């Protein structure tokens, strides 16, 4: 997947993945400065089934890990499933507080 272009578009609160000029997948988020809620992963229908959403989540998590300082809340079911399949990346997840 080396022909893919990944971008964080903070003004639109989303990560994007392009193949050439085509937008193939989007990951929406909300960032309150402490926690980044990953709210929706979406792949454009003609590009589904090629692993683009997983690649996008992988790159977004790597970006968040690199920049540090914020935890991730996987609101989107796809993102939650991705973290379940990649428990080694769970260190960035928001921890539940004991009540």
TORMI-36101 format. One record per residue (C-alpha): y, z, x; residue number from 1. Coordinates in pm, whole numbers, padded with zeros to 5 digits. Layout:
N
+--------+--------+--------+-----+
:      Y :      Z :      X :   n :
+--------+--------+--------+-----+
:      Y :      Z :      X : NUM :
...
+--------+--------+--------+-----+
This chain:
99
+--------+--------+--------+-----+
:      Y :      Z :      X :   n :
+--------+--------+--------+-----+
:  00000 :  00000 :  00000 :   1 :
:  00231 : -00075 :  00288 :   2 :
:  00432 : -00330 :  00088 :   3 :
:  00565 : -00053 : -00137 :   4 :
:  00917 :  00086 : -00129 :   5 :
:  00964 :  00451 : -00226 :   6 :
:  01302 :  00595 : -00321 :   7 :
:  01451 :  00916 : -00452 :   8 :
:  01729 :  00836 : -00699 :   9 :
:  01894 :  01178 : -00750 :  10 :
:  02169 :  01038 : -00974 :  11 :
:  01897 :  00925 : -01216 :  12 :
:  01673 :  01231 : -01147 :  13 :
:  01377 :  01016 : -01056 :  14 :
:  01156 :  00888 : -00779 :  15 :
:  01067 :  00519 : -00789 :  16 :
:  00809 :  00291 : -00638 :  17 :
:  00873 : -00082 : -00601 :  18 :
:  00639 : -00359 : -00494 :  19 :
:  00867 : -00629 : -00365 :  20 :
:  01145 : -00658 : -00622 :  21 :
:  00928 : -00517 : -00904 :  22 :
:  00964 : -00158 : -01023 :  23 :
:  00603 : -00046 : -01063 :  24 :
:  00619 :  00331 : -01121 :  25 :
:  00869 :  00609 : -01198 :  26 :
:  00847 :  00988 : -01164 :  27 :
:  01120 :  01173 : -01355 :  28 :
:  01226 :  01522 : -01253 :  29 :
:  01467 :  01807 : -01318 :  30 :
:  01599 :  01996 : -01015 :  31 :
:  01777 :  02328 : -01070 :  32 :
:  01817 :  02395 : -00698 :  33 :
:  01517 :  02630 : -00682 :  34 :
:  01247 :  02445 : -00876 :  35 :
:  01180 :  02076 : -00924 :  36 :
:  01006 :  02012 : -01256 :  37 :
:  00813 :  01686 : -01237 :  38 :
:  00841 :  01585 : -01601 :  39 :
:  00699 :  01234 : -01644 :  40 :
:  00500 :  00986 : -01439 :  41 :
:  00509 :  00633 : -01574 :  42 :
:  00367 :  00306 : -01449 :  43 :
:  00495 : -00022 : -01592 :  44 :
:  00207 : -00163 : -01803 :  45 :
:  00135 : -00481 : -01602 :  46 :
:  00092 : -00268 : -01288 :  47 :
: -00136 :  00004 : -01431 :  48 :
: -00477 :  00063 : -01277 :  49 :
: -00366 :  00003 : -00919 :  50 :
: -00307 :  00364 : -00811 :  51 :
:  00071 :  00338 : -00811 :  52 :
:  00134 :  00663 : -01001 :  53 :
: -00085 :  00856 : -00760 :  54 :
:  00089 :  00696 : -00462 :  55 :
:  00427 :  00783 : -00611 :  56 :
:  00333 :  01147 : -00673 :  57 :
:  00192 :  01168 : -00318 :  58 :
:  00516 :  01039 : -00168 :  59 :
:  00735 :  01257 : -00392 :  60 :
:  00540 :  01571 : -00297 :  61 :
:  00566 :  01477 :  00071 :  62 :
:  00942 :  01430 :  00028 :  63 :
:  00975 :  01770 : -00140 :  64 :
:  00764 :  01937 :  00128 :  65 :
:  00970 :  01775 :  00402 :  66 :
:  01302 :  01888 :  00257 :  67 :
:  01168 :  02234 :  00168 :  68 :
:  01340 :  02514 : -00015 :  69 :
:  01219 :  02428 : -00365 :  70 :
:  00899 :  02483 : -00557 :  71 :
:  00737 :  02228 : -00788 :  72 :
:  00656 :  02278 : -01154 :  73 :
:  00414 :  02007 : -01274 :  74 :
:  00524 :  01959 : -01636 :  75 :
:  00365 :  01613 : -01666 :  76 :
: -00012 :  01620 : -01727 :  77 :
: -00066 :  01346 : -01468 :  78 :
:  00114 :  01546 : -01199 :  79 :
: -00082 :  01861 : -01292 :  80 :
: -00408 :  01663 : -01264 :  81 :
: -00293 :  01524 : -00928 :  82 :
: -00238 :  01876 : -00793 :  83 :
: -00578 :  01983 : -00930 :  84 :
: -00736 :  01695 : -00734 :  85 :
: -00534 :  01786 : -00421 :  86 :
: -00552 :  02168 : -00397 :  87 :
: -00453 :  02150 : -00030 :  88 :
: -00103 :  02049 : -00147 :  89 :
: -00071 :  02343 : -00387 :  90 :
:  00142 :  02551 : -00152 :  91 :
:  00454 :  02389 : -00296 :  92 :
:  00372 :  02485 : -00656 :  93 :
:  00584 :  02745 : -00833 :  94 :
:  00406 :  03076 : -00842 :  95 :
:  00389 :  03262 : -01169 :  96 :
:  00556 :  03597 : -01159 :  97 :
:  00356 :  03900 : -01263 :  98 :
:  00490 :  04037 : -01589 :  99 :
+--------+--------+--------+-----+
